[in-house]
Amino acid sequence: MAKAPDVLLVDYHLHDRMDGLDTLDALREHGPRVPGALVTADGSDQVKRDARVRARGYRVLTKPIKPASLRAFLAAQRSAHVAGHTP
């Protein structure tokens, strides 16, 4: 049996009928509640402040992602997992 991922990083703008937010929701619906982040090159405030993203517990990481930002996100997810807090 395959192991579930520890975290999901999904591009926000997919060239399909679903965007990254819909994709994260679908993955959570059909599997374990894995923490996720939306990755985007769109630096507009509209994307960064999308209420649907925050309401679902996701984070927006803007490309190019700074290594320190990615490390901080992953460390926060690890700490939440160790503390028993799942998204």
N, C-alpha and C positions, 0 to 999 in steps of 0.2 A: 504494500500500500504506500502511496506517495505521501510525503510529509507536507503539511500545509506551509506556505511561506510565512515568514516572520513579519513582513511588511510588504505592502503593494505600492509601487510607484507607477502611476499611469499618466500618460500624456492627456492633457485636457482637451485638445482639439484633435479628434480622430476624424478621418475623412470617411465616415460611415454614418449610419442612422443614429448611432449612439455617440455621446461625448464621453470624456473620461469619467465624469461624475456618474453617468448612467452605468458605465462599465464597473466602477467600484461597487455601486449598489447591487448590480447583478451578481458579482462575485461574492459579495457578503450574503446575498439571499440564498445562494446555492452551496455555501460552504461555511467554514468557521469565520467569525468576526475578526478579521485581520486588520490591523491599523493600515491606513492608506494616506497617500498624498497625491495631489494632482500636480503634474509637472507641465509648465507652459512657457513658451517664449513670448506670450502676450503679457506685457507688463502693465496693461491698463488697470485702472482702479476698479473697473466693472468686474473683472475676473478676480482680482485680489479680495474684493469685498462681497463676492457672491454669497448671499445669506444661506443658500442651499448647501454650500460647501461646509460652512461652519456648523450649521444645524446638524449635519450628519457626522461631524467629528473629524473631517478631513482637513488637511493643510494644503496650502498652495505654495509650491516651490518654483521660483522663476528661473528660467534658463538664461544664461549659463548658471548652473547651481554652484554656488561657492562651496568648496569642500567643507569649510567650517559650518555652514548652514546645514549641509547634509549630515555631517557628524552629529550636530546638535539635535536634529530631528530623530536620527536613529538612536541616539543615547536616551532621549526622552521616551521613545517607544520601549526601549529595553527596560528602563526604570519603571515604567508603568506596568510592564509585563511582570517584572520581578515583584512589584508591590501588589500584584493581583488585580490591577485595574485594566480591564479590557475595553476597547472602544465600543 
